Amino acid sequence: MIALELAQQHGLPHAGLRDQQQVLHPVARRLLERFLQARQHARRRLVRDPPLGSDRPQTRRIIGLRQFSDTGVQMGGLKGGGRGEIRLGTECYTCFHWLPPVLQKFHGKFSKVEVNIVASATSNPAAALLEGKLDVAIISCLPHNKSLRVTPMFEDELVLVMSPKHRLASASLVRPRDLETETVLIYPPREESTLINKLLKPAGVEAQRVIEVPLTEAIVELAGAGTGIGFLARWAVAPAVEAGKVAIRPLNGRGFRRQWYAVTLRNQPTAPFLAEFLNLLSNFCPKNARRMSA
């Protein structure tokens, strides 16, 4: 089953894929299919009977990814430490690349504390935090609100990602207008794209074509195959650059930098496990990024 058909079945963003399915790089197509098939497999509900002696009605408890779109997906430990929950929201897909090692360290100390990634808060984690739907929001655009407590994390740089054979790969300077005749590869939804909203639109530039791709690895493969130009964190594409699969260039010469913060409610009681989680976030820094001081 091709990626387009899977995307249609699961309602995932696939703008541009209908026109591009014949030119999708085979590896990128397999990556998309693997991602979407994993979603399909997870949607098959797991059915458990309530434990013996439970005072709940003797009906089956259904657990599945249906909860993912509304609340989140649980990433919890199995033993040791006090029980608890951290509801986490993030505004960027690339956060899921560096989050697993942080969770691994955290669960080494608090293995019974569940970290629930709230997918529905991705579009506006700060608002979800203020509404009481999150305990921690990882964001780069800080709202001016005195009710929030900010923990600095790290600064990274977004760069243009393209085939080493692309005409711009050897350019000494790439400006927004150079993308007018290009296909750009962005995370969905288009309305929240950093490249479009913070760089192209202010310069009065509109790319020739926009393709929404919900997977970093697929963007890298498509860019390397010459299908379009991505705009990704330098640290996220470093392995592909070192392998010679893609070339990167800063936009406007000076690049585009983001500062990442872990944000909590100022008046929220800080449990020991939440304090440790924030400490781990503040001390983590991906390779090719710069750690920020508190």
N, C-alpha and C positions, 0 to 999 in steps of 0.2 A: 504494500500500500504506500503510495507516495505521500510526501509531507503535506501537500495541499489537501488531499482527501482527509488526512488525519486532523488537520487544522480545522477543516469544515465540520467534522464530526464533533469536535470538542469545543467549538466556539472560540478558538484562539485566534489572535490577530494574524492575518495572512495577507494584508494589503500588498499587492504587487506580486505575490507568489504565482497567481494565475498566469501572468504574462511571463514570469521568469522560470517556470517549472522545467522548461526544456533546456535552460542554460545553467541550472543549479549544478554546482560542482558535486560530483558523486559523494565525496566525503562529507560535504556540508549537508547533503540530502540525508545521508545515513545518520548524521548527528541529530538533525531535526526529527527524523523518524524515531530514533532512540528516545529522545526527550518526550515526544508526544505519546509513544507507546507506553512509556513509564507512567505517564499521567492516566492513560487508559487502563492499565493494569491496576493502578492504585484506586481507581474509581469502583472496582469490583469490591463490594462491601464484604468485610470480614464479619462473620456472625459468631458471637460468643454467648454461652449460657451464663446467667448470673451465678456467682459462687454459691456453694451449698451453705445454707444458714442465712442467706441474705434475706432481708425483710422486704426487698423489692418484689413487685409482682413477677410471677414466673413467666415473663415474656423475654424474648431474646433482645439483647442489646446490640445495636448495629453501629459499627465503627467503619468509617471510610473517608475517602477524599472529598465527599460532599461537604464535609466540615471545612475543607481548605478554603473554599471560595468565600465563606462567611466568617470564619474565625481564624483558622490557621492550621498548621501541621505540627504535631508534637514531636519534639526532639529531646527526649528525656532519658535519664539514667535508670538503672535498675536496682541499685543497692547502695547503702551507706548514706550518712548525712541526713539532715532534716528535710522534710518534704516542703515543697513550695512550687511556685509557678512564676515565670517571667514571660510576659507578653511582649514580643519584640516586633517592631516595624522598621522597615528600611526603604529609602526612596530610590535605591539603585540596584539593578540586577547584579552588578559586579561584587556587591558586598557578600554574596553567597560563595564567592571564590575564597575569601579569606576567613569567613566565619567558622567553618568546621574546626580548624586548629584551636580557635578560641574556645569553642564549645567543648572540645576534648579536654583542655586544661581545666575548664570550669567543672565538668562532670567528674574530674579526678577528685575534687573536693566536695562537690554537692551532687552526687549521682542521682539523688531522688528529687531534685528540683527540675521540673520540666521547663524547657524553653520553647514557647509556642510562637512560631513565626506567623504573624497575622497578615495574610496576603491582601486582604481587603483594604489595608491601611497604606499600601504602597504609594498611591497617588498623593496622599497628604498625611504623612506620619505625625507631624506636629499637631495637626487638628485632631487626629485620633487620640493622641496623648492627652490633649486638653479635655477631650470628651470622656476620658476615663477608659478608653478601649485598649490602651497600651500602658506598659510599665516603663519601657525604654524605646526611644525612637533614634535611629541612626540617620542623620540628615546632614546636608551640606549647605542648605539655605536656612539660616537661623531666623526665626520670626522674632520680632521685638515684643517680648512678653515677659514681664517680671515674674510670672508664675512658673517659669521654667528654670531648671538648674542645668548648666551646660558643662560637659566634660570633654575637653579637647582630645582628639585622637591623632589624626595624621593629615598631611596635605599631599595630594597627588596631582598629576597632570593628565589632561585629556589630549590625545594626539590623533591626527588623521592616519588611518591604516589602509594600505593599498598594496597592490601587486608591485614587486620590485621592478617590473617592466612598465609600470604606469608612467605616463608623461610627467606627472608631478613628483615622482619618486626622486628625481635628480634636481628638482627645482630648489634654488637657494631660499626662496620665500614663497609661501602659499597664502593667498588672501581669499576671503570669502567669495569674491567674484570668480575665482578660478573654478568654483564648484558649480557654476551655472549650467555647464554642459555635462555634468556628471550625475551618476546614480549614487545616492547616498544610502547607507545601510544603518538603520537606527533601531533602538529598542521600542517596542510599542508601549503606550500609544503615541502616535505622532504628535498629539497636542502637548505632550510633556517632554519632547525631545530638547535636550540642551543645545545640540548643534543647530537645530532649526530656530528655536526661540531666543537663544542668547547670542548667536553669532551670525546666522544667515539673515534672519528677518531684520535685525537692527541695521544691517548693511544693505538692505533692500534687495537681497539676493534670494532667488528661488531655484532649488536644484531641479535638473531636468526630470528626474524620477526619484521617488522615495520608496524604499522597500523596508517594511517592518519585520525584524527578525528577533524572536524572543530568546536567543541563546548566544552567549558571547563566542563560543567556539565556532558556531555557524557563521557569525559575522566575520571572524578571522579567516575562515576557509573561503567564504565568498569573496572577500577582499583580495586574498592571495590568488584566487583564480581569475581576478580581473572583472568580476561582476559589478563591483561598486567600491565605494570608499566608506569605511567605517570611522567612528569617532569614539575611541576607547581609552581607558586608563593605560598609561605607559607600562605600569607594573603588570597589568593583565595580559599584555601582548608581548612582553619581554621574551618569553621562551620561543615564540614564533619568529620574532626578529632575529634572535640568536641563531635559529635554525635556517635563516634565509628564506622563510616562507612568505614574509611580508616586509614592506618598508614602512617607516613611520616618518611623519613630518609634523612639526608644530604649526598651528594655524596662526597667521599674522606674525610669524617669527618669534614672538615672545611666549607663545603657548597659552593654554587656558588651564588655570589651576583651581582646584576645589579644596576647601577645608572641611574635614569631616568631624562631626561631634556626636557624642552620645548624650541624649537629652532626657531628663526625667522631670517630674513635677516637683517643685520646690517644697511644697508642703506634704509630700508623700513620705510616710515613714520608711526608712531605709533598713530593710532586713539585712542580716549579715551576708546572705547569699547574693542579694542584689548589689551590695557594696563590693563584694568580690568580683562580680560580673563586670561592674563598671571599672574596677581597677584593671582587670584583664584587657578590657577594651582600650583604656587609656595608655596601656603599655605595649599594645600591639601596633606594628607598622609593617605593611607589605614591603618587599624588596622593591627598590626603585621609587619609593615614596619617602616622605620626610615626616618624622614624628614631630608633633606639636607639643610645646611645653604648656603646662597647666597655667 
